[in-house]
Amino acid sequence: MPEWITQLDTALFFFLNRDCHNKLFDLLMPVITHRASLIVLPFLVLFLLQEKRKALAVFGVAFFSILLADGLSNVLKHLMERQRPCNVLENVHLLVGCTKSFSMPSNHAANAFAFATPFLFMTKNRLRYPLLFIAVLVSLSRVVVGVHYPGDVLGGALAGGLSAGAVMYLYAWAERRFRDRPYATVMYLFLLGLSLFRMYYLSFGPLDLSPDEAHYWEWSRRLDLSYYSKGPMIAYLIALSTSLFGDTVFGVRFLAVVLSLLSSIILYRLGKEMYNERVGAASAILFQVIPLFSAFGVLFTIDSPFLFFWILSLYLFWKAVNNPPLIPPYLRGEAGGLSKGGKGGIDRNVPGMNHSSLLYWLLLGISVGLGLLTKYTMAFFYLCALCFLVFSVHHRKLLRTAAPYGASLISFIVFSPVVLWNAQHDWVTLRHTAGQAHIAEGLRISVMSFIEFAGSQFGVVTPVLFVLILFALWKARGKGQDTSGSHGKFLFWFSAPVIVFFLLKSLQGKVQANWAMMGYITGLIAFSEIFINQWVRYRPAIKKIIIIGLALSLLLTAVAHYPSKFHLPVKLDPSARLKGWNDLGKEVDGIYSDMREKGQVFIFSDSYQISSELAFYVKGHPITYCVNLGRRMNQYDLWPDFGNFIHSNGIFVTIGDTELNPGIRSAFHGYEKRLLKVYDKDRLLREFSIFLCYDFQGMTKETIGKY
């Protein structure tokens, strides 16, 4: 900002804050700045009584304008990083508390003008002028009470006005479009609003990176053909987003929002082309409402891109097998003798035998291959596609063509870097996957793990929707728009093999709740077709059950964003494992900074989760290490260790209040312990033992093995 503008802004601030202060201002301005809603309320009641129907539209636009303005102002504050006048100037006449948050622009001004602007332009009611005057008073009060410069409130007013203008334009567009395409319009508005909220939530929400997110971010700093437990796609995507937005929580998670949005749009296209616009829109919205899927619109683990590639592959496969023939009748044999068995031996009536279809098969192979690079359970796509082709009479002929085999070959080629990497690393991923699948344990029956997995599906899908989705899949099988019933078969066979496999697998060992999630994707379309598209056919009691199921799912998804508001015990709060890592990073960073003044220091843990979180949350993102004290192998074991830090000092962090491992103790000349307790308000999340270790002497596997 030019110096003369800063000087003018400061001069105007002192004029309004100090020179104009009087007893009336000292009494009224704190009330206006903190209790503006009470002043506005009578005018809103009068407006509602006078305008009635119009009022609801204006209130809705004003509400979303405030959300957009508040988020925009917070983003701008962190970009501008201007300090509040009460924190940097002397002799400020301060009438309220002065926070440490940034100053430019003023959120109060932005929100006040975002609220007042729709009343000003969407109605001719005379009450719009008092509301505008109140917005001006609220903005002015922020200067008078001493917490903002005049430039801050002008910037806030501009941000609020522009935000309201954008929402009003969107409302006018939606109003016009709603007449022709009501379901798609509602869906796009819902997805836009949800995506904007998620962007805001990522920037200012309460959740730190999960251990897995931090570990994948560690991978993105060391790009490779593959990694110990997973393919490389997640690392590539995080590297892309952090190159744009930096090594921040927003930078790591940005693509979770984007891919979730794109997943819903593709699911909408699939549902629309299979049935109609209502089914497509309902499927897309349902994808964002169910807790199992909504979580991956915020958290960026491998499941976020995996769901995207699964849904994209579903769409491409459907297009490939159902693309209308582009070859004119006279070339198919009706007039030219090129029918099946004729010259050339080409069956022109086989679905998909045209250039457009071949393009879809090509794209399908690439999509499935990218899905395999993301998560190996993408391999279920082959099984589901095969089942569909075998049991669909109309499409069975495709098995006699080269198209599906060519697509499979392309997917293997895309996936081949993982095979090459594993060949160079003693097939560690294969051994890791076999361990997760409990292959070495042989055949055994575990009723408890079966009950746990079945119960987890009720939890992540919600009980009512879980039952309704399975019922819809069963009812939809064999039914469709055509006489062959291929629509229903498509939905059923891209779900049943997955769900049945993991149900049976849970009898043999533990199965995570999210492993079968791709089996519910076509279930969303089946649910939308059976229950939403045929809504008028159902009795009131059935409709109530459907509404209860949707409401419960929406409620759980909403609660999951701010679970601390409900004071859940730590063991019952799924967000607890995403909190406290920043606090740990700050604590270790202070120790790290002090110890670096005395020489070289390295940070390590016995847990890849802690090592990854420390790498992210300690300032400067230092290289961290993970010592193997008898744990399972992880990616850190494939990277260089800290063996060359002889005579350096180390910081060892482990979970819980514990003593230093004897193997590590013997590797240093001395140490001291500090205990860190991490709280979320009044809840103890976890304890960390932090050991300051001095003069590293070296460590080998044999040394550790003695202990």
C-alpha positions in Angstrom: 0.0 0.0 0.0 1.5 3.5 -0.9 2.8 5.5 2.0 0.5 8.4 1.4 -2.6 6.2 1.6 -1.4 4.7 4.9 -0.8 8.1 6.3 -4.2 9.4 5.2 -5.9 6.3 6.6 -4.1 6.7 10.0 -5.0 10.4 10.1 -8.7 9.7 9.4 -8.6 6.9 12.0 -7.4 9.3 14.7 -9.9 11.9 13.6 -12.9 9.5 14.0 -11.6 7.6 16.9 -9.9 10.2 19.1 -10.9 13.7 17.9 -14.6 12.9 17.5 -15.1 10.8 20.6 -17.8 12.0 23.0 -20.0 10.5 25.7 -22.8 9.6 23.3 -20.4 7.8 20.9 -18.8 6.0 23.9 -22.2 4.7 24.9 -23.7 3.8 21.6 -20.9 2.6 19.4 -20.0 -0.5 21.4 -23.7 -1.4 21.4 -23.9 -0.9 17.6 -20.7 -2.9 16.9 -21.7 -5.9 19.1 -25.6 -5.8 19.0 -26.4 -4.7 15.5 -28.6 -7.8 15.0 -31.0 -6.5 17.8 -31.2 -3.1 16.0 -32.0 -4.7 12.7 -34.5 -7.3 14.0 -37.6 -4.9 14.2 -37.0 -3.7 10.6 -36.8 -7.3 9.4 -40.1 -8.2 11.1 -41.8 -5.3 9.5 -40.3 -6.2 6.1 -41.5 -9.8 6.5 -45.0 -8.6 7.3 -45.1 -6.3 4.3 -43.4 -8.3 1.6 -44.2 -11.9 2.7 -43.2 -14.1 -0.3 -40.6 -11.7 -1.6 -39.1 -11.5 1.9 -38.1 -15.2 1.8 -36.1 -14.8 -1.4 -34.4 -11.6 -0.1 -33.6 -13.2 3.3 -32.1 -16.2 1.5 -29.9 -14.1 -0.8 -28.8 -12.0 2.2 -27.9 -15.1 4.2 -25.7 -16.6 1.5 -24.2 -13.1 0.8 -23.0 -13.0 4.4 -21.5 -16.4 4.1 -19.6 -15.5 1.0 -18.5 -12.1 2.3 -17.3 -13.5 5.6 -15.3 -16.2 3.9 -13.9 -13.7 1.3 -12.9 -11.2 4.1 -11.1 -13.9 6.1 -9.1 -15.0 3.0 -8.2 -11.3 2.2 -7.2 -10.7 5.8 -4.6 -13.5 5.7 -3.4 -12.2 2.3 -3.1 -8.6 3.4 -1.8 -9.3 7.0 -2.5 -5.8 8.1 -2.2 -5.3 11.9 -5.1 -3.7 13.8 -4.6 0.0 14.8 -5.2 -0.9 18.5 -2.2 -3.2 18.3 0.3 -0.9 16.6 -0.7 2.7 17.3 -0.4 4.6 20.6 -3.1 6.7 22.3 -6.0 4.8 20.6 -9.4 5.4 22.3 -10.3 1.7 22.7 -13.9 1.0 23.7 -13.9 -2.8 23.1 -11.4 -5.7 23.2 -8.6 -5.7 20.7 -8.0 -9.2 19.1 -4.8 -10.3 17.4 -6.5 -11.1 14.2 -5.7 -9.1 11.1 -7.5 -5.9 10.2 -8.0 -5.5 6.4 -10.9 -5.8 5.5 -13.4 -5.5 8.4 -15.7 -8.5 8.6 -18.3 -6.5 10.4 -18.5 -4.0 7.5 -18.4 -6.8 4.9 -21.2 -8.7 6.6 -23.3 -5.6 7.2 -23.2 -4.5 3.6 -23.6 -8.0 2.3 -26.8 -8.2 4.3 -28.1 -4.7 3.3 -27.3 -4.8 -0.4 -30.0 -7.4 -1.4 -32.7 -5.4 0.4 -31.5 -2.3 -1.5 -31.6 -3.8 -5.0 -34.2 -6.6 -4.8 -37.0 -4.6 -3.3 -38.5 -1.1 -3.4 -39.7 -1.2 0.2 -38.8 1.9 2.1 -37.3 -0.2 4.9 -34.2 -0.8 2.7 -32.9 2.7 3.6 -32.8 2.2 7.4 -31.1 -1.2 6.8 -28.4 0.5 4.6 -28.0 3.2 7.3 -27.5 0.6 10.0 -24.8 -1.0 7.7 -23.0 2.3 7.5 -23.3 2.8 11.3 -21.9 -0.7 12.0 -18.9 0.0 9.7 -18.3 3.4 11.2 -18.5 1.9 14.7 -15.5 -0.3 14.0 -13.3 2.8 13.6 -14.8 4.7 16.5 -14.3 1.8 19.0 -10.6 1.7 17.8 -10.2 -1.8 16.1 -10.2 -0.9 12.4 -8.9 1.8 10.1 -11.3 3.6 7.8 -9.7 1.8 4.9 -10.5 -1.5 6.5 -14.3 -0.7 6.6 -14.2 0.7 3.1 -12.6 -2.6 1.9 -15.1 -4.6 3.9 -18.0 -2.6 2.5 -16.7 -3.3 -1.0 -16.2 -7.0 -0.3 -19.7 -7.2 1.1 -21.3 -5.4 -1.8 -19.5 -7.5 -4.4 -20.4 -10.7 -2.6 -24.0 -9.7 -2.5 -23.9 -8.8 -6.2 -22.5 -12.2 -7.1 -25.2 -14.0 -5.0 -27.9 -11.8 -6.5 -26.7 -12.5 -10.0 -26.6 -16.3 -9.2 -30.1 -16.1 -7.8 -31.4 -14.3 -11.0 -29.7 -17.0 -13.1 -31.2 -19.8 -11.0 -34.6 -18.3 -11.1 -34.6 -18.2 -14.9 -33.1 -21.6 -15.3 -35.3 -23.2 -12.7 -38.3 -23.0 -15.0 -36.8 -25.3 -17.6 -34.4 -27.5 -15.5 -35.5 -27.4 -11.8 -33.6 -30.4 -10.6 -30.3 -29.6 -12.3 -30.5 -26.0 -11.1 -31.0 -27.0 -7.4 -28.2 -29.5 -7.7 -25.7 -27.0 -9.1 -26.6 -24.4 -6.5 -26.2 -27.0 -3.8 -22.9 -28.1 -5.0 -21.6 -24.6 -5.5 -22.7 -23.5 -2.0 -21.2 -26.7 -0.4 -17.9 -26.3 -2.3 -17.6 -22.7 -1.2 -18.3 -23.7 2.4 -15.7 -26.4 2.2 -13.1 -23.9 0.9 -13.9 -21.7 3.9 -13.8 -24.7 6.2 -10.4 -25.8 5.0 -9.0 -22.3 5.5 -10.5 -21.6 9.0 -11.9 -24.9 10.3 -10.9 -26.7 13.5 -9.2 -29.8 11.9 -5.5 -30.4 11.5 -4.2 -32.8 8.9 -4.9 -36.4 9.7 -1.8 -38.7 10.1 -2.5 -40.3 6.7 -2.8 -36.9 5.0 0.4 -35.8 6.5 2.1 -39.0 5.5 0.9 -38.6 1.9 2.2 -35.1 1.9 5.6 -36.5 2.9 5.4 -38.7 -0.1 4.7 -35.6 -2.3 8.1 -34.2 -1.2 9.8 -37.3 -2.6 8.0 -38.2 -5.8 8.5 -41.7 -7.0 7.0 -44.4 -9.3 5.2 -45.9 -6.3 5.3 -46.2 -2.5 5.3 -48.9 0.1 1.6 -49.3 0.7 -0.1 -47.4 -2.1 0.3 -46.2 -5.6 1.7 -42.7 -6.4 -1.4 -40.9 -7.5 -2.1 -39.3 -4.1 1.5 -38.0 -3.9 1.3 -36.5 -7.4 -2.0 -34.7 -6.7 -0.8 -33.3 -3.4 2.4 -32.1 -5.1 0.2 -30.4 -7.7 -2.0 -28.6 -5.2 0.8 -27.6 -2.8 2.7 -26.1 -5.7 -0.3 -23.8 -6.2 -1.2 -23.1 -2.6 1.9 -23.9 -0.6 2.5 -26.5 2.1 -0.6 -25.6 4.1 -3.7 -27.5 5.2 -5.6 -25.8 2.4 -2.9 -26.7 -0.1 -3.0 -30.4 0.9 -6.8 -30.6 0.9 -7.8 -28.3 -1.9 -8.3 -31.1 -4.5 -10.6 -33.0 -2.1 -13.2 -30.3 -2.7 -12.6 -30.2 -6.4 -12.7 -34.0 -6.9 -15.8 -34.4 -4.8 -17.5 -31.7 -6.8 -16.5 -33.3 -10.1 -17.6 -36.7 -8.8 -21.1 -35.4 -8.1 -21.3 -33.8 -11.6 -20.2 -37.0 -13.3 -22.7 -39.0 -11.2 -25.4 -36.6 -12.2 -24.6 -37.2 -15.9 -24.6 -40.9 -15.4 -28.0 -40.9 -13.6 -29.5 -38.5 -16.1 -28.4 -40.6 -19.1 -29.6 -43.8 -17.5 -32.9 -42.5 -16.3 -33.7 -38.8 -16.1 -32.6 -35.4 -14.7 -34.3 -36.0 -11.4 -32.5 -39.3 -10.8 -29.1 -37.7 -11.7 -29.6 -34.7 -9.5 -30.7 -36.8 -6.5 -27.8 -39.1 -6.9 -25.3 -36.2 -7.1 -26.7 -34.6 -3.9 -27.0 -37.9 -2.1 -23.3 -38.4 -2.7 -22.5 -35.3 -0.7 -25.0 -36.0 2.1 -24.0 -39.5 3.1 -21.2 -39.4 5.8 -19.2 -42.1 4.0 -18.7 -40.0 1.0 -19.0 -36.4 2.4 -15.9 -36.8 4.5 -13.7 -37.2 1.4 -14.9 -33.8 0.2 -12.8 -32.3 3.0 -10.1 -34.9 3.9 -7.7 -35.7 1.1 -6.7 -39.3 1.5 -6.5 -41.8 -1.3 -10.3 -42.3 -1.1 -11.0 -38.8 -2.5 -9.4 -39.4 -5.9 -10.3 -43.1 -5.9 -14.0 -42.3 -5.7 -13.5 -39.8 -8.6 -11.8 -42.4 -10.8 -14.4 -45.1 -9.9 -17.3 -42.8 -10.8 -15.5 -41.6 -14.0 -14.9 -45.2 -15.0 -18.5 -46.1 -14.4 -19.6 -43.2 -16.7 -17.1 -44.1 -19.4 -18.0 -47.8 -19.3 -21.7 -47.0 -19.6 -21.0 -44.7 -22.6 -18.8 -47.3 -24.2 -21.3 -50.2 -24.0 -24.3 -48.1 -24.9 -23.0 -45.6 -27.4 -25.4 -45.5 -30.4 -23.9 -46.9 -33.7 -22.6 -44.2 -36.0 -22.5 -46.5 -39.1 -25.4 -45.9 -41.5 -27.7 -48.8 -42.2 -26.5 -49.5 -45.8 -23.0 -50.1 -44.4 -24.2 -52.4 -41.7 -25.4 -54.9 -44.2 -29.1 -54.1 -44.8 -28.3 -52.9 -48.3 -24.7 -53.8 -48.8 -24.2 -57.4 -47.6 -21.8 -56.5 -44.7 -23.9 -58.1 -42.0 -22.6 -60.7 -39.6 -21.1 -63.5 -41.5 -20.8 -61.5 -44.7 -17.7 -60.1 -46.3 -15.1 -59.1 -43.8 -16.8 -61.0 -41.0 -17.6 -57.8 -38.9 -20.6 -57.8 -36.7 -21.9 -54.2 -37.2 -24.7 -54.8 -34.8 -22.5 -55.4 -31.8 -23.0 -52.5 -29.4 -20.0 -50.2 -29.3 -18.4 -51.1 -32.7 -17.8 -47.6 -33.9 -15.2 -44.9 -33.6 -16.9 -42.9 -30.9 -17.3 -46.1 -28.7 -13.7 -47.0 -29.2 -12.7 -43.6 -27.8 -14.8 -44.3 -24.7 -13.0 -47.7 -24.3 -9.7 -45.9 -24.6 -10.6 -43.3 -22.0 -12.0 -46.1 -19.8 -8.7 -47.9 -19.8 -6.8 -44.7 -18.8 -9.4 -44.0 -16.1 -9.2 -47.5 -14.6 -5.4 -47.4 -14.8 -5.3 -44.0 -12.9 -7.7 -45.5 -10.4 -5.3 -48.4 -9.8 -2.5 -45.9 -9.3 -4.7 -44.5 -6.5 -6.0 -47.5 -4.8 -5.6 -51.2 -5.6 -9.2 -52.0 -4.9 -9.9 -50.4 -8.3 -9.3 -53.9 -9.5 -12.9 -54.7 -8.5 -13.9 -52.7 -11.6 -12.7 -55.6 -13.8 -14.8 -58.1 -11.8 -17.9 -55.9 -11.8 -17.6 -55.1 -15.5 -17.2 -58.8 -16.4 -20.2 -59.8 -14.3 -22.3 -57.1 -16.1 -21.2 -58.2 -19.6 -21.8 -61.9 -18.8 -25.3 -61.4 -17.3 -26.5 -58.7 -19.7 -27.8 -60.5 -22.8 -27.8 -57.3 -24.8 -24.1 -56.6 -24.1 -22.7 -60.1 -23.9 -21.6 -59.9 -27.5 -18.9 -57.3 -26.5 -16.9 -60.1 -24.9 -16.3 -61.3 -28.5 -14.8 -58.0 -29.5 -11.3 -56.6 -28.7 -12.7 -53.4 -27.0 -12.9 -54.6 -23.4 -9.6 -56.4 -23.6 -7.9 -53.4 -25.2 -9.2 -51.2 -22.4 -7.8 -53.6 -19.8 -4.5 -53.6 -21.6 -4.3 -49.8 -21.5 -5.1 -49.8 -17.8 -2.3 -52.3 -17.2 0.1 -50.0 -19.1 -0.9 -47.0 -17.0 -0.5 -49.1 -13.9 2.9 -50.5 -14.9 5.1 -48.0 -13.0 3.9 -49.6 -9.8 4.9 -53.0 -11.0 8.3 -51.7 -12.1 8.9 -50.0 -8.7 7.9 -53.1 -6.8 10.2 -55.3 -8.9 13.0 -52.9 -7.7 11.9 -53.1 -4.1 11.5 -56.8 -3.4 7.7 -56.6 -4.0 7.1 -54.9 -0.7 3.6 -53.7 -1.7 2.5 -57.2 -2.5 3.7 -58.4 0.9 2.1 -55.5 2.7 -1.3 -56.1 0.9 -1.1 -59.8 1.8 -0.6 -58.8 5.4 -3.6 -56.5 5.3 -5.7 -59.3 3.7 -4.7 -61.7 6.5 -3.7 -64.3 3.9 -1.0 -65.8 6.1 -3.6 -66.5 8.8 -5.4 -68.9 6.5 -9.1 -69.7 6.6 -10.7 -68.9 9.9 -14.1 -67.6 11.0 -14.4 -64.4 13.1 -18.0 -63.6 13.8 -17.0 -60.6 15.8 -15.2 -59.0 12.8 -18.2 -59.7 10.7 -20.5 -58.0 13.1 -18.1 -55.0 13.4 -18.0 -54.6 9.6 -21.7 -54.9 9.2 -22.3 -52.4 12.0 -19.8 -50.0 10.5 -21.8 -49.9 7.3 -24.8 -48.9 9.3 -22.7 -46.1 10.8 -21.0 -44.7 7.7 -24.1 -44.9 5.4 -26.6 -44.4 8.2 -29.0 -47.3 9.1 -32.1 -46.2 7.2 -30.3 -45.4 3.9 -28.1 -48.5 4.2 -31.2 -50.7 4.2 -33.0 -48.6 1.5 -30.0 -48.6 -0.8 -29.6 -52.4 -0.6 -33.4 -52.8 -1.2 -33.2 -50.5 -4.2 -30.3 -52.4 -5.7 -32.1 -55.7 -5.3 -35.4 -54.2 -6.7 -33.7 -52.5 -9.6 -31.8 -55.6 -10.8 -32.9 -56.7 -14.2 -35.1 -53.6 -14.7 -34.4 -50.6 -16.9 -35.4 -48.4 -19.7 -35.0 -51.2 -22.3 -36.5 -54.6 -22.4 -33.2 -56.3 -21.6 -33.1 -54.7 -18.2 -29.4 -53.6 -18.7 -29.9 -50.5 -16.6 -30.8 -52.5 -13.4 -28.1 -55.1 -14.1 -25.5 -52.3 -14.5 -26.4 -50.9 -11.1 -26.6 -54.3 -9.4 -23.4 -55.8 -10.8 -21.3 -52.8 -10.0 -22.4 -53.1 -6.4 -23.2 -56.7 -5.3 -19.7 -58.3 -6.0 -18.0 -55.6 -3.9 -20.4 -55.6 -0.9 -20.7 -59.4 -0.9 -16.9 -59.9 -1.1 -16.1 -57.6 1.9 -19.0 -59.1 3.9 -17.5 -62.6 3.4 -13.9 -61.2 3.9 -15.0 -59.8 7.3 -15.7 -63.4 8.4 -12.0 -64.1 8.0 -10.5 -60.9 9.4 -10.9 -57.2 10.1 -12.3 -55.1 7.3 -12.2 -51.3 7.4 -15.6 -49.5 7.1 -14.6 -47.6 3.9 -13.2 -50.6 1.9 -16.6 -51.4 0.3 -17.6 -47.8 -0.3 -17.4 -48.0 -4.1 -20.1 -50.7 -4.0 -22.6 -48.0 -2.9 -22.0 -45.6 -5.8 -24.5 -47.3 -8.2 -26.7 -47.8 -5.1 -27.2 -44.0 -5.0 -28.6 -44.1 -8.5 -30.8 -47.1 -7.7 -32.1 -45.4 -4.5 -32.8 -42.2 -6.5 -34.7 -44.2 -9.2 -36.7 -46.4 -6.9 -37.6 -43.9 -4.1 -37.1 -40.4 -5.5 -38.2 -40.8 -9.1 -41.2 -42.8 -8.1 -42.0 -40.7 -5.0 -45.7 -40.3 -5.8 -46.3 -44.0 -5.7 -45.4 -44.5 -2.1 -47.7 -44.2 0.9 -47.1 -41.5 3.5 -45.5 -44.0 6.0 -42.9 -45.0 3.4 -42.3 -41.4 2.5 -41.7 -40.6 6.2 -39.1 -43.4 6.4 -37.3 -42.0 3.4 -37.3 -38.5 4.8 -36.0 -39.7 8.1 -33.2 -41.5 6.4 -32.1 -38.5 4.4 -32.5 -36.1 7.4 -30.4 -38.4 9.7 -27.7 -38.7 7.1 -27.6 -34.9 6.6 -27.6 -34.3 10.4 -24.6 -36.7 10.9 -22.7 -35.1 8.1 -23.3 -31.6 9.5 -22.3 -32.7 13.1 -19.1 -34.3 11.7 -17.9 -30.8 10.7 -18.1 -29.4 14.3 -18.3 -32.3 16.7 -16.8 -30.4 19.5 -20.0 -28.4 19.7 -21.7 -31.5 21.0 -19.1 -32.3 23.7 -18.6 -35.9 22.7 -16.2 -38.1 24.6 -12.8 -38.3 22.8 -13.3 -42.0 22.1 -16.6 -41.3 20.4 -15.4 -38.3 18.5 -14.0 -39.3 15.1 -12.5 -35.8 14.6 -10.3 -36.2 17.8 -7.5 -37.8 15.7 -7.4 -34.7 13.5 -6.8 -32.3 16.4 -3.7 -31.4 18.5 -1.1 -32.0 15.9 -0.5 -28.3 15.4 0.0 -27.9 19.1 2.5 -30.8 19.1 4.3 -29.1 16.2 4.6 -25.8 18.0 6.0 -27.5 21.1 8.6 -29.4 19.2 9.4 -26.4 17.1 10.3 -24.4 20.2 12.6 -27.2 21.4 14.0 -27.7 17.9 14.9 -24.0 17.6 16.7 -23.9 21.0 18.7 -27.1 20.3 19.7 -26.0 16.8 21.6 -23.1 18.4 23.9 -25.7 19.9 24.5 -27.8 16.8 22.8 -30.1 14.3 19.5 -31.7 15.4 17.2 -34.3 13.8 13.6 -35.2 14.7 12.4 -38.8 14.8 9.7 -41.0 16.2 8.7 -44.7 16.3 5.4 -43.9 14.5 5.1 -42.8 10.9 2.0 -40.8 11.9 3.9 -38.7 14.4 7.0 -38.4 12.1 4.7 -37.1 9.3 2.8 -34.7 11.5 6.0 -33.2 12.8 7.4 -32.8 9.3 4.4 -30.8 8.4 3.8 -28.7 11.6 7.3 -27.9 12.7 8.3 -24.6 11.0 10.4 -25.0 7.9 9.1 -28.6 7.4 12.3 -30.4 8.4 13.1 -33.9 7.2 11.9 -36.3 9.9 12.7 -40.0 10.5 10.9 -43.0 11.9 12.9 -45.6 13.8 11.9 -49.2 13.7 11.5 -50.5 17.2 9.7 -53.7 16.2 6.8 -52.2 14.4 5.5 -53.0 10.9 7.4 -51.7 7.9 6.4 -48.4 6.4 7.6 -45.9 3.8 10.2 -44.3 6.1 12.1 -47.6 6.1 12.7 -47.2 2.4 14.1 -43.7 2.7 17.5 -42.8 4.2 17.7 -43.0 7.9 19.5 -40.8 10.5 22.5 -43.1 10.8 24.9 -40.4 9.5 24.0 -37.9 12.3 26.8 -39.1 14.5 27.4 -36.7 17.5 24.3 -34.7 16.6 21.4 -34.2 19.0 18.0 -35.6 18.4 14.4 -35.1 19.4 12.4 -38.3 19.9 8.6 -38.1 20.2 6.3 -40.9 21.0 2.7 -41.3 22.1 1.7 -41.5 25.7 3.5 -40.9 29.0 6.4 -43.4 28.8 10.1 -43.9 29.4 12.6 -43.8 26.6 13.2 -47.0 24.8 16.4 -48.7 26.0 17.7 -49.1 22.4 17.4 -45.4 21.8 18.7 -44.6 25.2 21.9 -46.6 24.5 22.4 -44.7 21.3 22.8 -41.3 23.0 25.1 -40.0 25.8 22.2 -38.5 27.7 18.6 -37.3 27.5 15.8 -35.4 29.3 12.1 -35.9 29.1 9.2 -33.5 28.6 5.6 -34.5 28.8 3.1 -32.7 26.5 -0.7 -33.0 27.2 -2.8 -31.8 24.2 -6.3 -30.5 24.9 -9.3 -29.6 22.9 -10.8 -27.1 25.2 -11.4 -29.1 28.4 -10.9 -32.5 26.7 -7.6 -34.3 27.0 -6.9 -35.6 23.4 -3.6 -37.4 24.0 -0.2 -37.2 25.7 3.2 -37.1 24.1 6.6 -37.9 25.6 9.2 -35.7 24.1 12.8 -36.7 24.7 15.7 -34.3 24.1 18.6 -36.7 23.3 22.2 -35.6 23.3 25.3 -36.8 21.3 24.1 -39.5 19.0 26.5 -42.5 18.9 24.9 -44.5 16.2 22.2 -47.1 16.1 21.8 -50.4 14.2 19.1 -53.0 14.0 21.3 -55.4 16.1 21.5 -52.7 18.8 17.7 -52.3 18.9 17.2 -56.1 18.8 19.0 -56.5 22.1 16.2 -54.6 23.8 
